Amino acid sequence: MPFRTGEPMALVIPDVMEESCATRQALERLAAKWRVLLIYGLLAGPQRHADLRRRLPGITQKVLTETLRGMEDDGLVERRVLKDTAPQHVEYALTPLGKTLQEPLSAICAWAVEHA
């Protein structure tokens, strides 16, 4: 049914209880520990591994590396090599897809502040 001017748009609520639901799959990926915090950290711009680790007390180097790799596989983060020779220097940045999470995460922040 086409959208008619003046009529409210119906909210589509996905069945997130179904394993095949795309919304559920996205929520599971984003809800993984550290991912949202890394997205917040990278919203400020590209950062080196050591800088991200300093900003996230409690994360181990191994977990940070694994999480960034998973986010890269999901298309949320890109890894840029700044210096090829040892010691290698790389930085991580949000991809255009990763940057699209800023608005929904801002909404969550606003909700948290309002209901704290």
C-alpha positions in Angstrom: 0.0 0.0 0.0 1.5 3.4 -1.0 2.2 6.1 1.6 -0.4 8.8 1.5 0.3 12.4 2.5 -1.1 13.2 5.9 -1.3 9.6 7.1 1.2 8.5 9.8 3.8 6.0 8.6 3.3 2.6 10.2 6.1 1.5 12.4 7.4 -1.9 11.3 8.5 -4.0 14.3 10.7 -6.9 13.2 10.4 -10.3 14.9 13.8 -10.1 16.6 13.1 -13.4 18.3 13.7 -15.1 15.0 17.3 -16.1 14.4 17.1 -15.2 10.7 15.8 -11.6 11.5 18.3 -9.0 10.0 17.6 -6.7 12.9 18.4 -9.4 15.4 21.7 -10.2 13.6 22.6 -6.5 13.6 21.8 -6.2 17.3 23.8 -9.2 18.2 26.9 -7.8 16.3 26.6 -4.3 17.8 25.8 -5.6 21.3 29.1 -7.5 21.5 31.2 -6.1 24.3 33.3 -3.1 23.3 31.9 -2.5 19.8 29.7 0.4 20.7 32.4 2.0 22.8 34.9 1.6 19.9 32.4 3.2 17.6 32.1 6.2 20.0 35.8 6.4 20.2 36.2 6.4 16.4 33.4 9.0 15.9 36.1 11.6 16.9 38.2 10.5 13.9 40.8 7.9 12.9 42.9 6.6 15.8 45.8 4.3 16.4 45.5 1.0 18.2 47.4 2.2 21.3 45.2 5.3 21.6 42.0 3.2 21.5 43.4 0.9 24.1 44.2 3.9 26.4 40.7 5.2 26.0 39.1 1.9 27.0 40.5 0.8 30.3 39.9 -2.9 30.8 40.2 -4.0 27.2 43.2 -6.3 26.5 45.3 -5.9 23.4 44.1 -9.2 22.1 40.4 -8.4 22.5 40.9 -5.0 21.0 42.5 -6.5 17.9 39.9 -9.2 17.6 37.1 -6.7 18.0 38.5 -4.3 15.4 39.0 -7.2 13.0 35.4 -8.3 13.4 34.2 -4.7 12.9 36.4 -4.5 9.8 34.8 -7.8 8.5 31.4 -6.3 9.1 32.3 -3.2 7.1 32.1 -0.8 10.1 35.8 0.0 10.4 38.7 0.3 8.0 42.3 -0.3 8.9 44.8 2.1 7.3 48.5 1.3 7.1 50.5 4.5 7.8 54.0 2.9 7.8 54.8 -0.4 6.3 58.3 -0.9 7.8 58.8 -2.3 11.3 57.4 -1.2 13.6 54.3 -0.9 11.5 51.9 1.9 12.2 48.2 1.6 11.5 45.1 3.5 12.4 41.5 2.6 12.4 38.6 4.7 11.1 34.9 4.3 10.7 33.7 3.5 7.2 30.7 5.4 5.8 28.5 2.5 7.1 30.1 2.8 10.6 29.4 6.6 10.6 25.7 5.9 10.0 25.5 4.6 13.6 26.1 8.1 15.0 22.5 9.1 14.9 21.0 5.9 16.5 23.7 5.9 19.2 23.0 9.6 19.9 19.4 8.7 20.4 20.4 6.0 22.9 22.6 8.6 24.8 19.8 11.1 24.9 17.5 8.4 26.3 20.0 7.4 28.9 20.5 11.0 30.1 16.8 11.6 30.2 16.1 8.4 32.2 19.2 8.1 34.3 
